Every structure is written in C-alpha cells, then in structure tokens.
Amino acid sequence: MDLKSLSQFEEIGGLVSDKPVEKDITWNNGTEDIVLTVRVRPLAYGDFDKIIASHDDERSQNAALIAASVLVEKDKPMPYVKAYQLKPSLAAAIIEAVTEVNQVKS
C-alpha cells in the first residue's frame, strides 16, 4: 500500500487512539492479592520519544511512563510524584499493563 494521505494512516490503524483502555492487574499488597482496574492512555510515538529524550538522572523513566499513561480522577494523568512513590511491585504491574496496551515488543 502506498501511503499518500493521512486518512490512509487512519484506515490501517497507524494512528493512536485517544480512548483509554481499561486493564485489570493483580497486585499483592503484602497480605492479599487485589485485582485493580487501571485506565491506560495509549501512547503515540511522540509520547515515548518525549519520555526518553527528557530523561535525566533526577527522574525515573518508568515513573514518567506511568505518569504519562495512567489516568486517574476525571481522566487526568497520574502526577509524576505519585507515580514515583508507587511500591515497586505495583509499579511493575502497571508497567506491564502499559506495555500490553501499547503493544511494545521486547
């Protein structure tokens, strides 16, 4: 297919949707497994690029990824400071959901 118009990019699914995706994750809080539903905003190439390009030694890339992806109250992005404060096991479960939504292949 010869991509000559923006509509063709849309037709083939090449542009990221702005609709959040609900993902269930299981997290153990130390005493029990809890099933949580997180709202993940699909990220465009530019979003990933911005997270990687703005990386410095003072900021966590994973916390920045969570902050850019996870929607909380009234579909607002989770503040970076709160993403940074997540327990590592919960952050790992959220990163897995973000990876699934964005179909990131390792």
N, C-alpha and C positions, 0 to 999 in steps of 0.2 A: 504494500500500500504506500502510495506516495503522499506524505502528509503535507498538504498545501494550505490548510486552513485550521483555525482554532476549533471549529466545530468538529473536525475530524479527530482532534485530540480528545475532545469530549466523548465522541461516539465510541472510541476504542477504550475508554476508561483510563485515559492517560493523565487526567487532572484529578486532584484530590478533592474529595467531597468535604463540605464544611459541616456535615452532620456528625455529631458524636456517636460513638459506638459503646454500648454497654457491655462490659466484660465481667464475668464472675471470677473472683480469685479466692483461693483458700489460704488463710494465714493462721498460724498458731501463735496466740498471744502469750504463751508460756504455760497456760493451763488448759486451753481447749482450742480446737480448730474452729475458725469462724469463716463463714462464706460471706464475702463482701462483693458488692457490685460497684465497679468504678466506671465513670464516664470518661472515655478516652477520645480526645480530639485527634483525628488523623492528621499527620504532619506532611507538609509538602517538602520537596527537595530544599527549598529556600529556608524552611524552618530548621531542618537538620544542619544545613550549611552554616546558618547563623549560630547555632549552639556550638558547633565545632570551632568556627572561626573566632568566636568571642571567648574561647576557653583561656583561662589564665590559672595560675597556681592557687589563687584565692577562692575559686569557685569550682564546685563539683559538676562535671558534665552530666552525671546521672541525675543529680538533683535538678539541674537545668532542664533536662529532658522530661522529668516528671512534671516540673512546673509548667512547661510548655504544653504538655499533653493531657494532664488530669484536670477535669473540670469539677468544680465544687459548687457551693452555693450560687444559685441562679446562673449556672454555666460560666462562672468566672474561673480563669486558670488558678490553680493552687499557687499561693505565693512561694517564691523560691526558698525563703527562710523556713517555711513549714515543710517543704519537700526535703530540705537539708536535715531537718530534725527527725525525719521518719526513722523508725527502727530498721536496721539493715535487712532483716528478714521480710518486713512489709515492703520496703523499697524494692527488693529483688522480685517479689511477686507482682508489684505494679509494673516494673520494667518489663517483665515477661508479657504482661497484657499489652503494653505499649508496642512491644516488638511484634506481637501477633496482629494487632490492628494495622500496623504499618507494613506487614509482610517483609520485615527485614530478614534477609538471609545471611547467616554467618558462615 
